[in-house]
Amino acid sequence: MKTLFKTTKIINIIALLFLLMGGYGLPATGFLQVIAAIIFIIMFPKNKLIYIYFILVILFFLIWDQHSIDWLFAIPAFLIFFLTFIIYKQKL
């Protein structure tokens, strides 16, 4: 369990490093963070914050094609830091 939890943290760190590439790194960051979140939800199914994260991710993709609002680009940044908060707040 500890190894899987460390793997989640490492995936999250790698995802955050992709942010250094700017807009080009956002898809890779999002992909890696969703993988980290899936591993996290398997390990801690009773954590309510991870379900909120997935609801926000789904809502983001539902409104992505329907609106061309500039503030919509702030949502992925929020999701990145929200998942990081969830992972590092969790105690084993």
A tleap script that builds the chain and sets N, CA, C and O, in Angstrom:
source leaprc.protein.ff14SB
mol = sequence {
  NMET LYS THR LEU PHE LYS THR THR LYS ILE
  ILE ASN ILE ILE ALA LEU LEU PHE LEU LEU
  MET GLY GLY TYR GLY LEU PRO ALA THR GLY
  PHE LEU GLN VAL ILE ALA ALA ILE ILE PHE
  ILE ILE MET PHE PRO LYS ASN LYS LEU ILE
  TYR ILE TYR PHE ILE LEU VAL ILE LEU PHE
  PHE LEU ILE TRP ASP GLN HIE SER ILE ASP
  TRP LEU PHE ALA ILE PRO ALA PHE LEU ILE
  PHE PHE LEU THR PHE ILE ILE TYR LYS GLN
  LYS CLEU
}
set mol.1.N position { 0.823 -1.187 0.000 }
set mol.1.CA position { 0.000 0.000 0.000 }
set mol.1.C position { 0.869 1.252 0.000 }
set mol.1.O position { 0.571 2.220 -0.700 }
set mol.2.N position { 1.960 1.231 0.799 }
set mol.2.CA position { 2.839 2.394 0.831 }
set mol.2.C position { 3.498 2.618 -0.525 }
set mol.2.O position { 3.676 3.759 -0.952 }
set mol.3.N position { 3.857 1.535 -1.196 }
set mol.3.CA position { 4.494 1.660 -2.498 }
set mol.3.C position { 3.530 2.274 -3.512 }
set mol.3.O position { 3.922 3.124 -4.311 }
set mol.4.N position { 2.287 1.846 -3.478 }
set mol.4.CA position { 1.282 2.395 -4.383 }
set mol.4.C position { 1.022 3.861 -4.084 }
set mol.4.O position { 0.825 4.658 -5.000 }
set mol.5.N position { 1.020 4.217 -2.812 }
set mol.5.CA position { 0.817 5.611 -2.426 }
set mol.5.C position { 1.995 6.472 -2.892 }
set mol.5.O position { 1.797 7.591 -3.366 }
set mol.6.N position { 3.218 5.953 -2.757 }
set mol.6.CA position { 4.396 6.686 -3.244 }
set mol.6.C position { 4.346 6.812 -4.765 }
set mol.6.O position { 4.752 7.834 -5.319 }
set mol.7.N position { 3.855 5.787 -5.432 }
set mol.7.CA position { 3.711 5.847 -6.885 }
set mol.7.C position { 2.759 6.964 -7.282 }
set mol.7.O position { 3.019 7.683 -8.247 }
set mol.8.N position { 1.670 7.118 -6.557 }
set mol.8.CA position { 0.723 8.195 -6.818 }
set mol.8.C position { 1.397 9.547 -6.657 }
set mol.8.O position { 1.192 10.443 -7.475 }
set mol.9.N position { 2.193 9.703 -5.618 }
set mol.9.CA position { 2.895 10.965 -5.407 }
set mol.9.C position { 3.900 11.235 -6.524 }
set mol.9.O position { 4.025 12.372 -6.980 }
set mol.10.N position { 4.611 10.215 -6.963 }
set mol.10.CA position { 5.597 10.392 -8.030 }
set mol.10.C position { 4.916 10.758 -9.348 }
set mol.10.O position { 5.394 11.630 -10.074 }
set mol.11.N position { 3.805 10.097 -9.654 }
set mol.11.CA position { 3.054 10.439 -10.865 }
set mol.11.C position { 2.598 11.887 -10.796 }
set mol.11.O position { 2.658 12.604 -11.795 }
set mol.12.N position { 2.146 12.323 -9.636 }
set mol.12.CA position { 1.692 13.690 -9.476 }
set mol.12.C position { 2.853 14.676 -9.671 }
set mol.12.O position { 2.673 15.717 -10.304 }
set mol.13.N position { 4.023 14.365 -9.143 }
set mol.13.CA position { 5.179 15.244 -9.313 }
set mol.13.C position { 5.575 15.335 -10.782 }
set mol.13.O position { 5.874 16.421 -11.278 }
set mol.14.N position { 5.579 14.202 -11.479 }
set mol.14.CA position { 5.898 14.205 -12.909 }
set mol.14.C position { 4.868 15.037 -13.670 }
set mol.14.O position { 5.219 15.782 -14.586 }
set mol.15.N position { 3.610 14.910 -13.295 }
set mol.15.CA position { 2.556 15.697 -13.937 }
set mol.15.C position { 2.784 17.187 -13.714 }
set mol.15.O position { 2.595 17.993 -14.624 }
set mol.16.N position { 3.186 17.546 -12.508 }
set mol.16.CA position { 3.452 18.957 -12.226 }
set mol.16.C position { 4.650 19.467 -13.023 }
set mol.16.O position { 4.686 20.637 -13.404 }
set mol.17.N position { 5.620 18.608 -13.277 }
set mol.17.CA position { 6.776 19.017 -14.080 }
set mol.17.C position { 6.383 19.308 -15.531 }
set mol.17.O position { 7.014 20.140 -16.184 }
set mol.18.N position { 5.363 18.641 -16.033 }
set mol.18.CA position { 4.892 18.918 -17.386 }
set mol.18.C position { 4.317 20.329 -17.504 }
set mol.18.O position { 4.208 20.860 -18.609 }
set mol.19.N position { 3.952 20.931 -16.389 }
set mol.19.CA position { 3.448 22.310 -16.423 }
set mol.19.C position { 4.524 23.286 -16.882 }
set mol.19.O position { 4.211 24.369 -17.376 }
set mol.20.N position { 5.774 22.914 -16.725 }
set mol.20.CA position { 6.860 23.781 -17.165 }
set mol.20.C position { 6.849 23.977 -18.678 }
set mol.20.O position { 7.445 24.925 -19.190 }
set mol.21.N position { 6.182 23.095 -19.376 }
set mol.21.CA position { 6.074 23.206 -20.832 }
set mol.21.C position { 4.944 24.142 -21.242 }
set mol.21.O position { 4.698 24.338 -22.432 }
set mol.22.N position { 4.269 24.710 -20.277 }
set mol.22.CA position { 3.181 25.639 -20.580 }
set mol.22.C position { 1.955 24.917 -21.097 }
set mol.22.O position { 1.600 23.844 -20.610 }
set mol.23.N position { 1.313 25.512 -22.086 }
set mol.23.CA position { 0.086 24.954 -22.645 }
set mol.23.C position { 0.280 23.608 -23.296 }
set mol.23.O position { -0.657 22.812 -23.369 }
set mol.24.N position { 1.496 23.337 -23.776 }
set mol.24.CA position { 1.762 22.048 -24.403 }
set mol.24.C position { 1.785 20.912 -23.376 }
set mol.24.O position { 1.502 19.762 -23.713 }
set mol.25.N position { 2.116 21.233 -22.143 }
set mol.25.CA position { 2.194 20.216 -21.115 }
set mol.25.C position { 0.883 19.921 -20.417 }
set mol.25.O position { 0.781 18.938 -19.683 }
set mol.26.N position { -0.131 20.761 -20.635 }
set mol.26.CA position { -1.412 20.565 -19.950 }
set mol.26.C position { -2.078 19.223 -20.259 }
set mol.26.O position { -2.571 18.576 -19.334 }
set mol.27.N position { -2.114 18.778 -21.514 }
set mol.27.CA position { -2.736 17.462 -21.756 }
set mol.27.C position { -2.013 16.323 -21.032 }
set mol.27.O position { -2.653 15.429 -20.480 }
set mol.28.N position { -0.678 16.360 -21.038 }
set mol.28.CA position { 0.083 15.312 -20.339 }
set mol.28.C position { -0.148 15.398 -18.839 }
set mol.28.O position { -0.292 14.378 -18.165 }
set mol.29.N position { -0.182 16.619 -18.321 }
set mol.29.CA position { -0.441 16.816 -16.900 }
set mol.29.C position { -1.811 16.263 -16.525 }
set mol.29.O position { -1.946 15.541 -15.538 }
set mol.30.N position { -2.818 16.601 -17.310 }
set mol.30.CA position { -4.170 16.121 -17.043 }
set mol.30.C position { -4.266 14.615 -17.097 }
set mol.30.O position { -4.894 13.996 -16.238 }
set mol.31.N position { -3.640 14.014 -18.112 }
set mol.31.CA position { -3.658 12.566 -18.260 }
set mol.31.C position { -3.003 11.885 -17.061 }
set mol.31.O position { -3.567 10.951 -16.492 }
set mol.32.N position { -1.810 12.352 -16.675 }
set mol.32.CA position { -1.111 11.745 -15.549 }
set mol.32.C position { -1.859 11.945 -14.233 }
set mol.32.O position { -1.860 11.065 -13.372 }
set mol.33.N position { -2.491 13.098 -14.084 }
set mol.33.CA position { -3.211 13.333 -12.843 }
set mol.33.C position { -4.476 12.484 -12.751 }
set mol.33.O position { -4.852 12.060 -11.658 }
set mol.34.N position { -5.121 12.236 -13.850 }
set mol.34.CA position { -6.290 11.351 -13.816 }
set mol.34.C position { -5.850 9.935 -13.461 }
set mol.34.O position { -6.542 9.245 -12.712 }
set mol.35.N position { -4.710 9.490 -13.988 }
set mol.35.CA position { -4.184 8.176 -13.618 }
set mol.35.C position { -3.873 8.131 -12.121 }
set mol.35.O position { -4.215 7.164 -11.439 }
set mol.36.N position { -3.225 9.180 -11.615 }
set mol.36.CA position { -2.915 9.243 -10.189 }
set mol.36.C position { -4.200 9.233 -9.363 }
set mol.36.O position { -4.258 8.594 -8.312 }
set mol.37.N position { -5.220 9.932 -9.831 }
set mol.37.CA position { -6.490 9.986 -9.104 }
set mol.37.C position { -7.189 8.625 -9.102 }
set mol.37.O position { -7.807 8.246 -8.107 }
set mol.38.N position { -7.092 7.898 -10.204 }
set mol.38.CA position { -7.697 6.563 -10.259 }
set mol.38.C position { -7.001 5.631 -9.278 }
set mol.38.O position { -7.660 4.881 -8.558 }
set mol.39.N position { -5.684 5.674 -9.246 }
set mol.39.CA position { -4.944 4.860 -8.269 }
set mol.39.C position { -5.330 5.272 -6.855 }
set mol.39.O position { -5.529 4.421 -5.988 }
set mol.40.N position { -5.434 6.569 -6.625 }
set mol.40.CA position { -5.788 7.077 -5.302 }
set mol.40.C position { -7.171 6.615 -4.875 }
set mol.40.O position { -7.366 6.229 -3.722 }
set mol.41.N position { -8.130 6.651 -5.788 }
set mol.41.CA position { -9.500 6.259 -5.432 }
set mol.41.C position { -9.587 4.755 -5.153 }
set mol.41.O position { -10.419 4.322 -4.355 }
set mol.42.N position { -8.740 3.962 -5.799 }
set mol.42.CA position { -8.694 2.531 -5.506 }
set mol.42.C position { -8.136 2.298 -4.108 }
set mol.42.O position { -8.601 1.420 -3.382 }
set mol.43.N position { -7.128 3.098 -3.735 }
set mol.43.CA position { -6.503 2.934 -2.424 }
set mol.43.C position { -7.360 3.494 -1.292 }
set mol.43.O position { -7.420 2.905 -0.213 }
set mol.44.N position { -8.023 4.625 -1.529 }
set mol.44.CA position { -8.792 5.303 -0.486 }
set mol.44.C position { -10.211 5.591 -0.994 }
set mol.44.O position { -10.535 6.740 -1.292 }
set mol.45.N position { -11.052 4.563 -1.094 }
set mol.45.CA position { -12.394 4.778 -1.642 }
set mol.45.C position { -13.322 5.595 -0.738 }
set mol.45.O position { -14.375 6.047 -1.189 }
set mol.46.N position { -12.954 5.788 0.510 }
set mol.46.CA position { -13.816 6.552 1.422 }
set mol.46.C position { -13.467 8.038 1.469 }
set mol.46.O position { -14.140 8.804 2.158 }
set mol.47.N position { -12.434 8.451 0.754 }
set mol.47.CA position { -12.040 9.854 0.722 }
set mol.47.C position { -13.025 10.633 -0.153 }
set mol.47.O position { -13.110 10.394 -1.358 }
set mol.48.N position { -13.759 11.554 0.445 }
set mol.48.CA position { -14.789 12.297 -0.277 }
set mol.48.C position { -14.212 13.334 -1.225 }
set mol.48.O position { -14.834 13.665 -2.234 }
set mol.49.N position { -13.035 13.849 -0.915 }
set mol.49.CA position { -12.440 14.881 -1.759 }
set mol.49.C position { -12.097 14.355 -3.155 }
set mol.49.O position { -12.186 15.096 -4.134 }
set mol.50.N position { -11.710 13.098 -3.251 }
set mol.50.CA position { -11.361 12.544 -4.556 }
set mol.50.C position { -12.600 12.426 -5.442 }
set mol.50.O position { -12.500 12.560 -6.661 }
set mol.51.N position { -13.755 12.180 -4.848 }
set mol.51.CA position { -14.991 12.141 -5.624 }
set mol.51.C position { -15.353 13.542 -6.118 }
set mol.51.O position { -15.846 13.700 -7.235 }
set mol.52.N position { -15.110 14.547 -5.297 }
set mol.52.CA position { -15.336 15.932 -5.725 }
set mol.52.C position { -14.414 16.258 -6.891 }
set mol.52.O position { -14.821 16.920 -7.846 }
set mol.53.N position { -13.168 15.792 -6.812 }
set mol.53.CA position { -12.220 16.009 -7.902 }
set mol.53.C position { -12.751 15.428 -9.211 }
set mol.53.O position { -12.733 16.099 -10.242 }
set mol.54.N position { -13.226 14.171 -9.170 }
set mol.54.CA position { -13.732 13.542 -10.383 }
set mol.54.C position { -14.985 14.242 -10.904 }
set mol.54.O position { -15.169 14.339 -12.118 }
set mol.55.N position { -15.838 14.722 -10.027 }
set mol.55.CA position { -17.029 15.463 -10.460 }
set mol.55.C position { -16.609 16.743 -11.173 }
set mol.55.O position { -17.181 17.098 -12.204 }
set mol.56.N position { -15.607 17.441 -10.624 }
set mol.56.CA position { -15.130 18.670 -11.257 }
set mol.56.C position { -14.466 18.394 -12.613 }
set mol.56.O position { -14.612 19.182 -13.547 }
set mol.57.N position { -13.748 17.294 -12.719 }
set mol.57.CA position { -13.129 16.922 -13.998 }
set mol.57.C position { -14.211 16.638 -15.035 }
set mol.57.O position { -14.121 17.094 -16.175 }
set mol.58.N position { -15.220 15.893 -14.641 }
set mol.58.CA position { -16.312 15.576 -15.567 }
set mol.58.C position { -17.051 16.849 -15.983 }
set mol.58.O position { -17.364 17.028 -17.160 }
set mol.59.N position { -17.328 17.730 -15.027 }
set mol.59.CA position { -17.993 18.997 -15.360 }
set mol.59.C position { -17.151 19.834 -16.313 }
set mol.59.O position { -17.681 20.457 -17.232 }
set mol.60.N position { -15.852 19.848 -16.095 }
set mol.60.CA position { -14.968 20.600 -16.988 }
set mol.60.C position { -15.085 20.097 -18.422 }
set mol.60.O position { -15.205 20.895 -19.352 }
set mol.61.N position { -15.053 18.790 -18.606 }
set mol.61.CA position { -15.132 18.253 -19.957 }
set mol.61.C position { -16.531 18.395 -20.555 }
set mol.61.O position { -16.674 18.451 -21.776 }
set mol.62.N position { -17.556 18.452 -19.716 }
set mol.62.CA position { -18.905 18.662 -20.231 }
set mol.62.C position { -19.095 20.071 -20.770 }
set mol.62.O position { -19.799 20.263 -21.761 }
set mol.63.N position { -18.476 21.061 -20.129 }
set mol.63.CA position { -18.655 22.448 -20.578 }
set mol.63.C position { -17.551 22.909 -21.525 }
set mol.63.O position { -17.609 24.025 -22.042 }
set mol.64.N position { -16.549 22.065 -21.757 }
set mol.64.CA position { -15.411 22.456 -22.590 }
set mol.64.C position { -15.840 22.826 -24.016 }
set mol.64.O position { -15.430 23.872 -24.519 }
set mol.65.N position { -16.641 22.008 -24.666 }
set mol.65.CA position { -17.027 22.266 -26.049 }
set mol.65.C position { -18.168 23.265 -26.177 }
set mol.65.O position { -18.365 23.849 -27.242 }
set mol.66.N position { -18.906 23.461 -25.121 }
set mol.66.CA position { -20.095 24.288 -25.212 }
set mol.66.C position { -19.816 25.777 -25.076 }
set mol.66.O position { -20.599 26.598 -25.553 }
set mol.67.N position { -18.728 26.128 -24.440 }
set mol.67.CA position { -18.441 27.543 -24.206 }
set mol.67.C position { -17.006 27.854 -24.604 }
set mol.67.O position { -16.117 27.009 -24.496 }
set mol.68.N position { -16.804 29.045 -25.053 }
set mol.68.CA position { -15.434 29.484 -25.334 }
set mol.68.C position { -15.112 30.650 -24.394 }
set mol.68.O position { -14.802 31.759 -24.831 }
set mol.69.N position { -15.192 30.371 -23.125 }
set mol.69.CA position { -14.973 31.392 -22.098 }
set mol.69.C position { -13.505 31.350 -21.688 }
set mol.69.O position { -12.934 30.277 -21.487 }
set mol.70.N position { -12.902 32.533 -21.566 }
set mol.70.CA position { -11.480 32.593 -21.224 }
set mol.70.C position { -11.175 32.046 -19.833 }
set mol.70.O position { -10.115 31.456 -19.623 }
set mol.71.N position { -12.077 32.228 -18.891 }
set mol.71.CA position { -11.808 31.759 -17.530 }
set mol.71.C position { -11.828 30.240 -17.439 }
set mol.71.O position { -11.422 29.670 -16.427 }
set mol.72.N position { -12.296 29.589 -18.489 }
set mol.72.CA position { -12.343 28.133 -18.495 }
set mol.72.C position { -10.945 27.527 -18.382 }
set mol.72.O position { -10.797 26.397 -17.918 }
set mol.73.N position { -9.924 28.267 -18.800 }
set mol.73.CA position { -8.556 27.767 -18.707 }
set mol.73.C position { -8.023 27.785 -17.279 }
set mol.73.O position { -6.981 27.190 -17.006 }
set mol.74.N position { -8.710 28.449 -16.377 }
set mol.74.CA position { -8.297 28.462 -14.970 }
set mol.74.C position { -8.705 27.168 -14.261 }
set mol.74.O position { -8.116 26.807 -13.242 }
set mol.75.N position { -9.695 26.481 -14.788 }
set mol.75.CA position { -10.184 25.262 -14.147 }
set mol.75.C position { -9.124 24.158 -14.111 }
set mol.75.O position { -8.957 23.536 -13.062 }
set mol.76.N position { -8.392 23.879 -15.211 }
set mol.76.CA position { -7.352 22.841 -15.115 }
set mol.76.C position { -6.281 23.181 -14.070 }
set mol.76.O position { -5.800 22.289 -13.371 }
set mol.77.N position { -5.910 24.433 -13.958 }
set mol.77.CA position { -4.914 24.825 -12.942 }
set mol.77.C position { -5.456 24.550 -11.544 }
set mol.77.O position { -4.730 24.060 -10.679 }
set mol.78.N position { -6.718 24.862 -11.323 }
set mol.78.CA position { -7.331 24.577 -10.029 }
set mol.78.C position { -7.348 23.073 -9.758 }
set mol.78.O position { -7.044 22.636 -8.648 }
set mol.79.N position { -7.704 22.283 -10.774 }
set mol.79.CA position { -7.763 20.830 -10.607 }
set mol.79.C position { -6.393 20.241 -10.295 }
set mol.79.O position { -6.281 19.307 -9.501 }
set mol.80.N position { -5.359 20.782 -10.915 }
set mol.80.CA position { -3.998 20.312 -10.659 }
set mol.80.C position { -3.639 20.490 -9.186 }
set mol.80.O position { -3.161 19.561 -8.535 }
set mol.81.N position { -3.871 21.680 -8.678 }
set mol.81.CA position { -3.516 21.946 -7.288 }
set mol.81.C position { -4.468 21.273 -6.302 }
set mol.81.O position { -4.065 20.916 -5.195 }
set mol.82.N position { -5.718 21.101 -6.696 }
set mol.82.CA position { -6.681 20.417 -5.830 }
set mol.82.C position { -6.292 18.950 -5.643 }
set mol.82.O position { -6.333 18.438 -4.524 }
set mol.83.N position { -5.914 18.269 -6.731 }
set mol.83.CA position { -5.495 16.869 -6.599 }
set mol.83.C position { -4.208 16.771 -5.781 }
set mol.83.O position { -4.060 15.866 -4.960 }
set mol.84.N position { -3.291 17.688 -6.002 }
set mol.84.CA position { -2.053 17.690 -5.212 }
set mol.84.C position { -2.374 17.843 -3.727 }
set mol.84.O position { -1.780 17.165 -2.888 }
set mol.85.N position { -3.305 18.725 -3.406 }
set mol.85.CA position { -3.735 18.916 -2.023 }
set mol.85.C position { -4.331 17.627 -1.461 }
set mol.85.O position { -4.019 17.231 -0.338 }
set mol.86.N position { -5.186 16.976 -2.243 }
set mol.86.CA position { -5.836 15.741 -1.792 }
set mol.86.C position { -4.795 14.660 -1.503 }
set mol.86.O position { -4.856 13.986 -0.474 }
set mol.87.N position { -3.845 14.503 -2.415 }
set mol.87.CA position { -2.840 13.435 -2.256 }
set mol.87.C position { -1.966 13.683 -1.050 }
set mol.87.O position { -1.718 12.765 -0.268 }
set mol.88.N position { -1.489 14.917 -0.882 }
set mol.88.CA position { -0.554 15.177 0.203 }
set mol.88.C position { -1.236 15.380 1.546 }
set mol.88.O position { -0.566 15.372 2.578 }
set mol.89.N position { -2.543 15.559 1.558 }
set mol.89.CA position { -3.293 15.663 2.819 }
set mol.89.C position { -3.595 14.276 3.391 }
set mol.89.O position { -3.785 14.129 4.598 }
set mol.90.N position { -3.638 13.269 2.533 }
set mol.90.CA position { -3.995 11.915 2.946 }
set mol.90.C position { -2.928 11.304 3.836 }
set mol.90.O position { -1.736 11.360 3.535 }
set mol.91.N position { -3.370 10.731 4.917 }
set mol.91.CA position { -2.483 9.994 5.829 }
set mol.91.C position { -2.627 8.512 5.557 }
set mol.91.O position { -3.717 8.041 5.234 }
set mol.92.N position { -1.547 7.780 5.682 }
set mol.92.CA position { -1.607 6.327 5.510 }
set mol.92.C position { -2.090 5.639 6.748 }
set mol.92.O position { -2.199 4.413 6.770 }
savepdb mol mol.pdb
quit
